[in-house]
Amino acid sequence: MVRRKLVPVTRTTGLGPLPKMVIDAVGELVLQRAFQAHDIGFGAAEKTNLFVPHTAMLGIFERTARHVGARDFGLRVGERMPYPSYGPWAQYCGSAPTLGEAINRMCDAVHFQQAGAVVTLEREGGHAVLRHYAHTLNVPHRQHSDHLLFPLLHFARLYLGTEWRPAWFELNYPRDADAGEIESRLPAPVRFGTRAIGIAMPATALTAPRIAPDRAVTFAEIKSEDPVQFFNEPLRSIAALAMLRLMEGKTDIDGTAQLAGISARTLQRSLSDEGLSYRALLDHIRTRRAKQLLDQPGLTVTQVALALGYSEHANFTRAFTRWTGQSPLHSGCKTPRRGHGGPDTR
């Protein structure tokens, strides 16, 4: 469908405590400028149901770390990210009865967190290595790679205990002059310059049971929580970026194409291949998002309209009525009628 490869998207939960840590260390202006440098609104950091380009995520980590002036900044961000930080998909993985089953779930469900990411479990001698193959996209990525190590460790310790230490860690960039700051903070040796970010454990550890069972989260739950669940790639990533800009009140196709790393003409052609226009895509996203917002107590129609990029609630009311056949004041159904609210892509 897309002749040129899209920039992959990743969920904003991957920022973890980074925004607060940056504000506490060097002030909010630094954080705002880091977001603006990638054409992303500052408010995206506060929403867990949005995706941003992976290049933007990498850039925000690198840029803010430079301002904070700490080589181990990314590592410290990850240290404060227990597994629930990543949302329902991580809770789904972490509610598996054994570590091996939890990793299998992670391999199958990682696309709910990052489009195109690959997680594998690979044998190396008597060890099993959990590896995350991230998109580097020829941009600096040390800080973002570092931040993944502690979440992997936290995840394994759900099954192996809080004092458990891995055989080694892996980082997907060459060792640099300041890498000692990273090595000194980790409870096991680090192998630099590997193909992935990883953590090694004895193969026998895979049968370890969950130490303190948590509420079971089903695959159906994480799928229903996914804001772009009704699309397949690469339309899913395009819809995610369109939603990001929509939440900022921006509806132009050029900005979405720029975030996706393709031309507006390529984006239009890609949508046309699926029988869609950009406006139809936005209408589809707005319909589903509007229904979610209208179900939330305390929100007025005006507030919902503004959240969806409308400056006048009357324009939103007319559009909503066109999409669903009823006024937002009387909206009770949760599924758009066939023929309204954009395409049925299931």
N, C-alpha and C positions, 0 to 999 in steps of 0.2 A: 504494500500500500504506500508507504513512505519511501521515496527514492533515496533520500538521504537519512542517515540514522539519527533518530531523536536523541537529545540529551535525556538520560534517564532521570526519573523523579524519585524523591524520597520523602517520607513523612516528617513533618516538623517536630514530632516527638523525639527525633534523633538529636535535637539540640540539647535536650536534657536541661541541666541547671546553667548552661552557658550564659543565657541572657542575664540572669541575676548575678552570676559571678563577674561578668564584665562590668555591669553597672556598679557593683560594690567596689571593684578594683579601680576603674578608670572613668566611670560615669556613663550616663545613658547616651550622650551624644556619640560616643565611639561606636556603640551598638547600632544606633540609628544609621550611621554612615556606612557601617559594614553591610547592612541590609540594602541601603540605597545603592551601593556600588554594584549590586546584582539585580537592581530594579525590582526589589521585593519590599512591600510595605512592612513597616516595623510591627504592625499588629499581627502579622502571621506567626510571630513567636509565641503568641498567647493562645493559638488555636491548635487543637490536636487532630482535627479532621482535614487538614490541608497537606498538600504536597508541594515541594519546591524542587527546582532543578538540582541534581546532585552536585553539579559544578558550583552552585551557589552555596550549598552546605559546606563543601570543602573550602571555598573561599572565605566564608564567615569564620570558620575555625581558624584558618591561617591568619586572617587579617586581625581578628581580635587578640589572638595569642601574641602577635607582634606588639600590639599596643599595651597589653598587660606586661610584656617583657619576660615571659616565662617559657622556657623550652618544654617544661612538663605540663603546660596548661591543659592541653587536650587530655592527657592522662588523668589530671585532677578532675576534669569534667566527668570522665567516665567512671572514676572512683565513686562519684556521688550518684550513679545511675543504677539502682537495683533493677532487677528484671521487670517489675511492673511499669517502669518509666516509659517503656516502649508501647504501652497500651494493651488492648485485648489480644492482639496476635501473640505477644510475648507471654501473656497469662495463659493462653491456649497451649503454648509449647510447655510452659512450666507446670501445667497441671497434669502432665502425663505421668503414669505410675512409675516408670523407670527412666534413667538418664538416656539410655539408648533410644527409647520411644520419644522422649522429649526432643532429642536432636533430629530424629526423623521428621517430627512435626515442624521443626524449625526449617529444615530443608524444603518441605512442601509449602510452607506458608510465608516464607520470607518476602514474596512479592507483595504481600499486604503492607509491608514496611518500605520496600524499595523495589522499584521496577527493574527487572533485568538482573538483579543480584543473584548470586549463586552461593549456597551454603552446602558444604559436603562433609562427610565423615570418611576419612581416609586412613587405611592401616599403614603403619610404618614400624616394621618389626613387631614388638610386643605392645606397641602403643596405638591408640586411636587418636587421630588429630582432627579436631573440629575446625574447619577452615571457612572463612568468609572471603569470597572473591569479590572485591569492591571495584567500582569503576573509577579509575584514576584520571582518565580523560586528559592526560598530558598537562595537568595542573598540579601545583603543590598539594600534598595530602598528608604530610607527616602528622599534624595535629589531629586530624580526623581519624587516621589509622590508629594512633596511640589511644584515642578515647574508647575504642572498641574492646581493648584488652580486659579492662576491669568488668564490663558487663558480661563478657564471656566467662570470666572467673566467677562472678556472682552467680551466674546461671548454673555452672557446674557444682558450686557449693550448695545449691538447693538439695542436691542428692548426695554429695560427698562430705558435707560438713564445713563449718566456717573456718576450720584450720587447715583444710586440704590445700596442697600445693601441686601445681602441674609439673610435668617433667620439663617443659619448656614453653615459651611463647614464640610466635612468629610475627614479623612485621614486613610489609611489602615495599620497603624502601631501603636503600643502602645505609649502613651505619655511618653517622656523621660525627663530627668532633664533639658535639655536646650530648651524644647518646647516653653517656654515663649517668646523666640525670634521670633518664628513663629506667635504665637497668637497676639503679640503686633503689628505686621505689617499687620494684616488682619482686614477688616471692620466688621467682624461678629465672633461669637464664633466658636470654632473648636471641633468637636467630633472625638476623636482619637480611634484607634482600631476597626474601622468599616470594612466592607467587601470590600469597594470600596473607590475611591476618588470621592467626590461629592459636590454638591452645592444645597441648598434648596431654593425654591421660593414659594410664594403663588400659588395655583393651578390656580387662576384667571389670573396670569401673562402669561399663555400660549397663550392667545388670543392677546397679545400685538403685534402691527404691527412693522415692521422694521422702525426705525426712519429716517434714511437716506438711501434710496434704492441704492444698488450698482449694477454694471453690473451683469446680471443674468448669472450664470455658470450652464450648463446643466450636467446631469449625463453622457451623451455621451462624453462630453468634458473631464471629469475627467477619464473616462474609457480609452479614446484614449491616454491620457497623461501617463497612468500607464505603466511602462517599461516592466512589466511581465503580461500584460493583457490577453495574449493568453493561460495562464496556469491556472489550478485549483489547489487548495491545495490538498496535500502538495507539489506537483511539483512546484507550484508557489514560495514557499519559497526557495526551492532548487535552482530554476533558479535565484532568486534574489541574493542569496549568491554567486552563480557561476558568476553572472554579477559583483558583488562587487570585486571579486578577478580578474576577467578579466580586469577590469578597472585599476588594479594595475599591469597588465602584468603577472598574475599568472594563470596557466591553469591546475594545478594538482588537481586530485580528492580528495587526502588526506586532503588538506587544507580546501576544501569546506565541506567535511564530518566533520572535526573537528569543524568548525564554526557552523554547524548544530547540533552538539551534538550527532552524530551517527558515526558508523564505516564506513570506505570506502566500506567494503563488503555490509553493509546494504544499503548504498546509491546506489551502483551498482545494487543490487537486486531490489531496489525500481524503478530505472529507467527502468530496464529490464521488470518489471511488466507493464510498459507503452509502451513497444516496443522501448525503447530508449537506446542509449549508452551515456556515458558522453561526448564523442566527438560530437555526434549528437546534444546534448543539447547546447554545446558551439557554434557549427556552427549556430544553430537557433538564439541564442542570438546575435552572431556577425553579422549575416546577417541583422537583424532588426536594430541593433545599427549602423552598417556601413551606412545603408541607411539614418538614421537620421543625422549622422555626415556629409555625403556627400552632404546633402541638406543645410548645414550651409555654408554661404559665407565665403571665406577667408581661409578655411582649405585645405591643400594639401593632396594628397593621402598618402604621407609619414606620416603626422601628424595623419591621421585617422588610419593608420596601427599601429602606436605606441600606440594609444589610445586603440586599441583592442588586444594588447599583442604581436604584431608581431615586431620583430627586423629589418626585411627587408621588404620594401614595395613590392618587387617582389613576396614574399611569400603570402602577403595579396592579391595582384592582382590575382594571380593564384587561391587562395581560393575563392575570391569573384566571379570570373568567373565560378568556379565550382558550387557555390551556386545558382547563378542567371542566368547564361548563357550569361553574358555580362561583359565587363571590367568596373571597377569603374570609369574610365574616361568618359564613355558613359552611365553611369547609369541614367535612367530617370524614370523607374517604381518605385513605392513605395511599391508594394506588391510582395513578393517572388513568383515565379512560382511554381505551385503544383509539388512536387517532388524534390524541391531544398530548401535550407536554413533551413533544419530541419523540424520537424513534424508540421502538421496543427492540433493544439490542440483545435481549437475553437469549 
